[in-house]
Amino acid sequence: MQNSHLFLDFQTFRQKFADNYKIIIGNFKNQEKDVQDFLHNKAENFDDRNIAKTFLYIHKPSFSIIGFFSLATKGLLVEQTKLSSNAIEKITGLSKKEQALRKGLIAIFYLIGQLGVATDFQNEGYGSMLFIDAIDLLCSSQDKIGIRYILIDAINQARLISFYESFNFKKISKDTEETVMMIGEIKKLRAYLA
């Protein structure tokens, strides 16, 4: 399966498929409208504006998109989470006393903003492969930048939540929402994936 696809960042994808890349993007189908809409209408703009970087698996024989993920950073008001003071201290590095002195405390995370597999390639393990590649890239980035946690805004569906929990991600928002915020500690993810 590894040799059946190319792994490209969006800019390289656009250069390599200069004449056809918009057609290739337009042919990507996913049952989640938000995932499909992101790739069709936002990924290129976000990449150009350095808001998020998108990475794709391209099927070698057909030059169709197998799947993709996008990476960014995100600041999150701590009050928006259900994190304890101890968890906040672990994420931000600020003691409880330092936390009390700061109103509107923002924790910075790496964000896996979108992740999707084309309907024709689902249930073949590509979702896990994409997710592991996303985590690997963020682990490499952490060696240079130092953020300690990855954030995911997951669609609140049992199968997706279970998928992310299988990688040791934990919920940090209420279950009643349309999306669920989940975090994974890079240090633990490195050990888990090793």
C-alpha positions as protocol buffer text, in pm:
chain_id: "A"
residue {
  index: 1
  type: MET
  ca { x: 0 y: 0 z: 0 }
}
residue {
  index: 2
  type: GLN
  ca { x: 289 y: 240 z: 78 }
}
residue {
  index: 3
  type: ASN
  ca { x: 417 y: 224 z: -281 }
}
residue {
  index: 4
  type: SER
  ca { x: 75 y: 287 z: -432 }
}
residue {
  index: 5
  type: HIS
  ca { x: 66 y: 654 z: -337 }
}
residue {
  index: 6
  type: LEU
  ca { x: 263 y: 978 z: -331 }
}
residue {
  index: 7
  type: PHE
  ca { x: 275 y: 1186 z: -11 }
}
residue {
  index: 8
  type: LEU
  ca { x: 283 y: 1554 z: -108 }
}
residue {
  index: 9
  type: ASP
  ca { x: 237 y: 1890 z: 58 }
}
residue {
  index: 10
  type: PHE
  ca { x: -19 y: 2109 z: -119 }
}
residue {
  index: 11
  type: GLN
  ca { x: 236 y: 2336 z: -286 }
}
residue {
  index: 12
  type: THR
  ca { x: 429 y: 2042 z: -435 }
}
residue {
  index: 13
  type: PHE
  ca { x: 100 y: 1881 z: -541 }
}
residue {
  index: 14
  type: ARG
  ca { x: 0 y: 2202 z: -718 }
}
residue {
  index: 15
  type: GLN
  ca { x: 336 y: 2226 z: -898 }
}
residue {
  index: 16
  type: LYS
  ca { x: 347 y: 1859 z: -996 }
}
residue {
  index: 17
  type: PHE
  ca { x: -9 y: 1860 z: -1134 }
}
residue {
  index: 18
  type: ALA
  ca { x: -16 y: 2223 z: -1252 }
}
residue {
  index: 19
  type: ASP
  ca { x: -255 y: 2169 z: -1542 }
}
residue {
  index: 20
  type: ASN
  ca { x: -493 y: 1931 z: -1364 }
}
residue {
  index: 21
  type: TYR
  ca { x: -473 y: 1989 z: -990 }
}
residue {
  index: 22
  type: LYS
  ca { x: -811 y: 2168 z: -967 }
}
residue {
  index: 23
  type: ILE
  ca { x: -980 y: 1882 z: -1154 }
}
residue {
  index: 24
  type: ILE
  ca { x: -812 y: 1629 z: -923 }
}
residue {
  index: 25
  type: ILE
  ca { x: -934 y: 1824 z: -619 }
}
residue {
  index: 26
  type: GLY
  ca { x: -1284 y: 1854 z: -764 }
}
residue {
  index: 27
  type: ASN
  ca { x: -1303 y: 1475 z: -804 }
}
residue {
  index: 28
  type: PHE
  ca { x: -1239 y: 1413 z: -431 }
}
residue {
  index: 29
  type: LYS
  ca { x: -1557 y: 1282 z: -263 }
}
residue {
  index: 30
  type: ASN
  ca { x: -1620 y: 1226 z: 107 }
}
residue {
  index: 31
  type: GLN
  ca { x: -1946 y: 1168 z: 293 }
}
residue {
  index: 32
  type: GLU
  ca { x: -1867 y: 1452 z: 538 }
}
residue {
  index: 33
  type: LYS
  ca { x: -1959 y: 1777 z: 364 }
}
residue {
  index: 34
  type: ASP
  ca { x: -1715 y: 1981 z: 580 }
}
residue {
  index: 35
  type: VAL
  ca { x: -1421 y: 1759 z: 484 }
}
residue {
  index: 36
  type: GLN
  ca { x: -1504 y: 1770 z: 114 }
}
residue {
  index: 37
  type: ASP
  ca { x: -1576 y: 2145 z: 123 }
}
residue {
  index: 38
  type: PHE
  ca { x: -1242 y: 2216 z: 291 }
}
residue {
  index: 39
  type: LEU
  ca { x: -1042 y: 2046 z: 17 }
}
residue {
  index: 40
  type: HIS
  ca { x: -1257 y: 2182 z: -267 }
}
residue {
  index: 41
  type: ASN
  ca { x: -1284 y: 2542 z: -147 }
}
residue {
  index: 42
  type: LYS
  ca { x: -1042 y: 2629 z: 134 }
}
residue {
  index: 43
  type: ALA
  ca { x: -721 y: 2423 z: 131 }
}
residue {
  index: 44
  type: GLU
  ca { x: -549 y: 2619 z: -146 }
}
residue {
  index: 45
  type: ASN
  ca { x: -642 y: 2957 z: 2 }
}
residue {
  index: 46
  type: PHE
  ca { x: -537 y: 2851 z: 354 }
}
residue {
  index: 47
  type: ASP
  ca { x: -208 y: 2719 z: 216 }
}
residue {
  index: 48
  type: ASP
  ca { x: -135 y: 3039 z: 23 }
}
residue {
  index: 49
  type: ARG
  ca { x: -215 y: 3253 z: 328 }
}
residue {
  index: 50
  type: ASN
  ca { x: -19 y: 3028 z: 570 }
}
residue {
  index: 51
  type: ILE
  ca { x: -329 y: 2964 z: 781 }
}
residue {
  index: 52
  type: ALA
  ca { x: -302 y: 2585 z: 749 }
}
residue {
  index: 53
  type: LYS
  ca { x: -87 y: 2348 z: 548 }
}
residue {
  index: 54
  type: THR
  ca { x: -248 y: 2056 z: 369 }
}
residue {
  index: 55
  type: PHE
  ca { x: -82 y: 1724 z: 287 }
}
residue {
  index: 56
  type: LEU
  ca { x: -221 y: 1470 z: 41 }
}
residue {
  index: 57
  type: TYR
  ca { x: -191 y: 1106 z: -56 }
}
residue {
  index: 58
  type: ILE
  ca { x: -215 y: 1078 z: -434 }
}
residue {
  index: 59
  type: HIS
  ca { x: -297 y: 738 z: -583 }
}
residue {
  index: 60
  type: LYS
  ca { x: -13 y: 668 z: -829 }
}
residue {
  index: 61
  type: PRO
  ca { x: -198 y: 472 z: -1096 }
}
residue {
  index: 62
  type: SER
  ca { x: -500 y: 704 z: -1121 }
}
residue {
  index: 63
  type: PHE
  ca { x: -356 y: 1033 z: -984 }
}
residue {
  index: 64
  type: SER
  ca { x: -666 y: 1074 z: -770 }
}
residue {
  index: 65
  type: ILE
  ca { x: -664 y: 1193 z: -410 }
}
residue {
  index: 66
  type: ILE
  ca { x: -677 y: 907 z: -160 }
}
residue {
  index: 67
  type: GLY
  ca { x: -696 y: 1139 z: 139 }
}
residue {
  index: 68
  type: PHE
  ca { x: -552 y: 1445 z: 306 }
}
residue {
  index: 69
  type: PHE
  ca { x: -496 y: 1625 z: 633 }
}
residue {
  index: 70
  type: SER
  ca { x: -435 y: 1987 z: 728 }
}
residue {
  index: 71
  type: LEU
  ca { x: -209 y: 2119 z: 1004 }
}
residue {
  index: 72
  type: ALA
  ca { x: -205 y: 2452 z: 1186 }
}
residue {
  index: 73
  type: THR
  ca { x: -175 y: 2595 z: 1534 }
}
residue {
  index: 74
  type: LYS
  ca { x: -465 y: 2708 z: 1747 }
}
residue {
  index: 75
  type: GLY
  ca { x: -496 y: 2916 z: 2060 }
}
residue {
  index: 76
  type: LEU
  ca { x: -774 y: 2806 z: 2292 }
}
residue {
  index: 77
  type: LEU
  ca { x: -919 y: 2997 z: 2584 }
}
residue {
  index: 78
  type: VAL
  ca { x: -874 y: 2761 z: 2876 }
}
residue {
  index: 79
  type: GLU
  ca { x: -1220 y: 2853 z: 3008 }
}
residue {
  index: 80
  type: GLN
  ca { x: -1370 y: 2689 z: 2696 }
}
residue {
  index: 81
  type: THR
  ca { x: -1244 y: 2350 z: 2807 }
}
residue {
  index: 82
  type: LYS
  ca { x: -1332 y: 2115 z: 3090 }
}
residue {
  index: 83
  type: LEU
  ca { x: -966 y: 2087 z: 3189 }
}
residue {
  index: 84
  type: SER
  ca { x: -862 y: 2078 z: 3554 }
}
residue {
  index: 85
  type: SER
  ca { x: -602 y: 2317 z: 3694 }
}
residue {
  index: 86
  type: ASN
  ca { x: -353 y: 2030 z: 3693 }
}
residue {
  index: 87
  type: ALA
  ca { x: -417 y: 1960 z: 3325 }
}
residue {
  index: 88
  type: ILE
  ca { x: -388 y: 2331 z: 3242 }
}
residue {
  index: 89
  type: GLU
  ca { x: -56 y: 2342 z: 3427 }
}
residue {
  index: 90
  type: LYS
  ca { x: 67 y: 2045 z: 3226 }
}
residue {
  index: 91
  type: ILE
  ca { x: -38 y: 2202 z: 2894 }
}
residue {
  index: 92
  type: THR
  ca { x: 72 y: 2560 z: 2954 }
}
residue {
  index: 93
  type: GLY
  ca { x: 359 y: 2506 z: 3196 }
}
residue {
  index: 94
  type: LEU
  ca { x: 200 y: 2763 z: 3429 }
}
residue {
  index: 95
  type: SER
  ca { x: 152 y: 2683 z: 3798 }
}
residue {
  index: 96
  type: LYS
  ca { x: -193 y: 2720 z: 3956 }
}
residue {
  index: 97
  type: LYS
  ca { x: -73 y: 3046 z: 4112 }
}
residue {
  index: 98
  type: GLU
  ca { x: 43 y: 3178 z: 3772 }
}
residue {
  index: 99
  type: GLN
  ca { x: -288 y: 3066 z: 3617 }
}
residue {
  index: 100
  type: ALA
  ca { x: -483 y: 3260 z: 3881 }
}
residue {
  index: 101
  type: LEU
  ca { x: -293 y: 3579 z: 3794 }
}
residue {
  index: 102
  type: ARG
  ca { x: -383 y: 3555 z: 3426 }
}
residue {
  index: 103
  type: LYS
  ca { x: -736 y: 3610 z: 3308 }
}
residue {
  index: 104
  type: GLY
  ca { x: -822 y: 3484 z: 2961 }
}
residue {
  index: 105
  type: LEU
  ca { x: -543 y: 3227 z: 2961 }
}
residue {
  index: 106
  type: ILE
  ca { x: -478 y: 3087 z: 2614 }
}
residue {
  index: 107
  type: ALA
  ca { x: -317 y: 2749 z: 2556 }
}
residue {
  index: 108
  type: ILE
  ca { x: -145 y: 2696 z: 2220 }
}
residue {
  index: 109
  type: PHE
  ca { x: -186 y: 2365 z: 2039 }
}
residue {
  index: 110
  type: TYR
  ca { x: -88 y: 2207 z: 1713 }
}
residue {
  index: 111
  type: LEU
  ca { x: -413 y: 2146 z: 1525 }
}
residue {
  index: 112
  type: ILE
  ca { x: -502 y: 1862 z: 1294 }
}
residue {
  index: 113
  type: GLY
  ca { x: -777 y: 2065 z: 1134 }
}
residue {
  index: 114
  type: GLN
  ca { x: -911 y: 1832 z: 868 }
}
residue {
  index: 115
  type: LEU
  ca { x: -852 y: 1471 z: 786 }
}
residue {
  index: 116
  type: GLY
  ca { x: -1043 y: 1282 z: 522 }
}
residue {
  index: 117
  type: VAL
  ca { x: -1023 y: 976 z: 301 }
}
residue {
  index: 118
  type: ALA
  ca { x: -1199 y: 959 z: -35 }
}
residue {
  index: 119
  type: THR
  ca { x: -1503 y: 732 z: -31 }
}
residue {
  index: 120
  type: ASP
  ca { x: -1339 y: 498 z: -287 }
}
residue {
  index: 121
  type: PHE
  ca { x: -1041 y: 438 z: -54 }
}
residue {
  index: 122
  type: GLN
  ca { x: -1213 y: 404 z: 284 }
}
residue {
  index: 123
  type: ASN
  ca { x: -1171 y: 99 z: 508 }
}
residue {
  index: 124
  type: GLU
  ca { x: -825 y: 26 z: 363 }
}
residue {
  index: 125
  type: GLY
  ca { x: -618 y: 173 z: 649 }
}
residue {
  index: 126
  type: TYR
  ca { x: -547 y: 510 z: 487 }
}
residue {
  index: 127
  type: GLY
  ca { x: -712 y: 707 z: 769 }
}
residue {
  index: 128
  type: SER
  ca { x: -467 y: 562 z: 1022 }
}
residue {
  index: 129
  type: MET
  ca { x: -173 y: 615 z: 785 }
}
residue {
  index: 130
  type: LEU
  ca { x: -269 y: 979 z: 728 }
}
residue {
  index: 131
  type: PHE
  ca { x: -317 y: 1036 z: 1101 }
}
residue {
  index: 132
  type: ILE
  ca { x: 21 y: 883 z: 1185 }
}
residue {
  index: 133
  type: ASP
  ca { x: 191 y: 1095 z: 917 }
}
residue {
  index: 134
  type: ALA
  ca { x: 23 y: 1406 z: 1063 }
}
residue {
  index: 135
  type: ILE
  ca { x: 146 y: 1318 z: 1411 }
}
residue {
  index: 136
  type: ASP
  ca { x: 496 y: 1247 z: 1277 }
}
residue {
  index: 137
  type: LEU
  ca { x: 513 y: 1590 z: 1112 }
}
residue {
  index: 138
  type: LEU
  ca { x: 397 y: 1759 z: 1432 }
}
residue {
  index: 139
  type: CYS
  ca { x: 649 y: 1562 z: 1639 }
}
residue {
  index: 140
  type: SER
  ca { x: 924 y: 1686 z: 1406 }
}
residue {
  index: 141
  type: SER
  ca { x: 794 y: 2039 z: 1440 }
}
residue {
  index: 142
  type: GLN
  ca { x: 789 y: 2010 z: 1818 }
}
residue {
  index: 143
  type: ASP
  ca { x: 1163 y: 1950 z: 1815 }
}
residue {
  index: 144
  type: LYS
  ca { x: 1198 y: 2302 z: 1672 }
}
residue {
  index: 145
  type: ILE
  ca { x: 903 y: 2492 z: 1823 }
}
residue {
  index: 146
  type: GLY
  ca { x: 811 y: 2320 z: 2148 }
}
residue {
  index: 147
  type: ILE
  ca { x: 430 y: 2298 z: 2164 }
}
residue {
  index: 148
  type: ARG
  ca { x: 338 y: 1997 z: 2376 }
}
residue {
  index: 149
  type: TYR
  ca { x: -15 y: 1898 z: 2266 }
}
residue {
  index: 150
  type: ILE
  ca { x: -213 y: 1826 z: 1950 }
}
residue {
  index: 151
  type: LEU
  ca { x: -576 y: 1938 z: 1928 }
}
residue {
  index: 152
  type: ILE
  ca { x: -849 y: 1785 z: 1715 }
}
residue {
  index: 153
  type: ASP
  ca { x: -1199 y: 1922 z: 1660 }
}
residue {
  index: 154
  type: ALA
  ca { x: -1362 y: 1587 z: 1585 }
}
residue {
  index: 155
  type: ILE
  ca { x: -1712 y: 1543 z: 1446 }
}
residue {
  index: 156
  type: ASN
  ca { x: -1911 y: 1401 z: 1736 }
}
residue {
  index: 157
  type: GLN
  ca { x: -1959 y: 1050 z: 1596 }
}
residue {
  index: 158
  type: ALA
  ca { x: -1884 y: 741 z: 1802 }
}
residue {
  index: 159
  type: ARG
  ca { x: -1664 y: 578 z: 1534 }
}
residue {
  index: 160
  type: LEU
  ca { x: -1449 y: 892 z: 1495 }
}
residue {
  index: 161
  type: ILE
  ca { x: -1416 y: 951 z: 1869 }
}
residue {
  index: 162
  type: SER
  ca { x: -1319 y: 585 z: 1911 }
}
residue {
  index: 163
  type: PHE
  ca { x: -1060 y: 619 z: 1631 }
}
residue {
  index: 164
  type: TYR
  ca { x: -891 y: 916 z: 1800 }
}
residue {
  index: 165
  type: GLU
  ca { x: -914 y: 756 z: 2145 }
}
residue {
  index: 166
  type: SER
  ca { x: -729 y: 454 z: 2004 }
}
residue {
  index: 167
  type: PHE
  ca { x: -434 y: 694 z: 1960 }
}
residue {
  index: 168
  type: ASN
  ca { x: -464 y: 810 z: 2325 }
}
residue {
  index: 169
  type: PHE
  ca { x: -647 y: 1136 z: 2251 }
}
residue {
  index: 170
  type: LYS
  ca { x: -874 y: 1259 z: 2532 }
}
residue {
  index: 171
  type: LYS
  ca { x: -1192 y: 1468 z: 2518 }
}
residue {
  index: 172
  type: ILE
  ca { x: -1169 y: 1818 z: 2663 }
}
residue {
  index: 173
  type: SER
  ca { x: -1513 y: 1951 z: 2568 }
}
residue {
  index: 174
  type: LYS
  ca { x: -1870 y: 1854 z: 2642 }
}
residue {
  index: 175
  type: ASP
  ca { x: -2025 y: 1559 z: 2459 }
}
residue {
  index: 176
  type: THR
  ca { x: -2339 y: 1752 z: 2365 }
}
residue {
  index: 177
  type: GLU
  ca { x: -2165 y: 1958 z: 2099 }
}
residue {
  index: 178
  type: GLU
  ca { x: -2163 y: 1889 z: 1723 }
}
residue {
  index: 179
  type: THR
  ca { x: -1784 y: 1864 z: 1740 }
}
residue {
  index: 180
  type: VAL
  ca { x: -1572 y: 1740 z: 2028 }
}
residue {
  index: 181
  type: MET
  ca { x: -1233 y: 1887 z: 2115 }
}
residue {
  index: 182
  type: MET
  ca { x: -973 y: 1621 z: 2188 }
}
residue {
  index: 183
  type: ILE
  ca { x: -606 y: 1651 z: 2280 }
}
residue {
  index: 184
  type: GLY
  ca { x: -308 y: 1421 z: 2262 }
}
residue {
  index: 185
  type: GLU
  ca { x: 25 y: 1477 z: 2437 }
}
residue {
  index: 186
  type: ILE
  ca { x: 308 y: 1458 z: 2185 }
}
residue {
  index: 187
  type: LYS
  ca { x: 544 y: 1293 z: 2434 }
}
residue {
  index: 188
  type: LYS
  ca { x: 295 y: 1008 z: 2485 }
}
residue {
  index: 189
  type: LEU
  ca { x: 214 y: 990 z: 2113 }
}
residue {
  index: 190
  type: ARG
  ca { x: 583 y: 946 z: 2030 }
}
residue {
  index: 191
  type: ALA
  ca { x: 608 y: 658 z: 2277 }
}
residue {
  index: 192
  type: TYR
  ca { x: 281 y: 505 z: 2155 }
}
residue {
  index: 193
  type: LEU
  ca { x: 385 y: 517 z: 1787 }
}
residue {
  index: 194
  type: ALA
  ca { x: 744 y: 402 z: 1848 }
}
